[in-house]
Amino acid sequence: MLRKCLAQLHRFHPVFWSRPNICSQHKPPKHVLLPYAVKTLTGNTEIIRILNKYGHGMSYTQLEENDTALCLKKLASGPGCSKPD
């Protein structure tokens, strides 16, 4: 599955997202998809931290921030769903 994710990287380049204190930030697809794949396949946060330490992916904190933002966006856009207080 990881190989399949990495093979599709060219489709997701460039990846942009906004954060409260930074207008926009660009990350190569590998830096976004590799930590997501590791989290999905292993659930091991230490591997994600090691990948980030050596410059091969975003930090676990950024990963969780992105997950939360995507979930809130999905909840807000879904029919009959509202953003939690």
KAJO-V60685 format. One record per backbone hydrogen bond with DSSP energy under -1.0 kcal/mol. CO is the residue of the C=O (numbers start at 1). NH is the residue of the N-H. Records with the same first field share a line. If there is no record, write none. Layout:
# KAJO-V60685
CO: NH  NH
This chain:
# KAJO-V60685
1: 5
2: 6
3: 7
6: 9
8: 11
9: 12
15: 27
17: 25
22: 19
28: 31
29: 33
30: 34
31: 58
32: 36
33: 37
34: 38
35: 39
36: 40
37: 41
38: 42  43
44: 48
45: 49
46: 50
47: 51
48: 52
49: 53
50: 54
51: 56
52: 55
59: 63
60: 64
61: 65
62: 66
63: 67
64: 68
65: 69
66: 70
67: 71
68: 72
69: 73
70: 74
71: 75
72: 76
73: 77
74: 78
78: 81
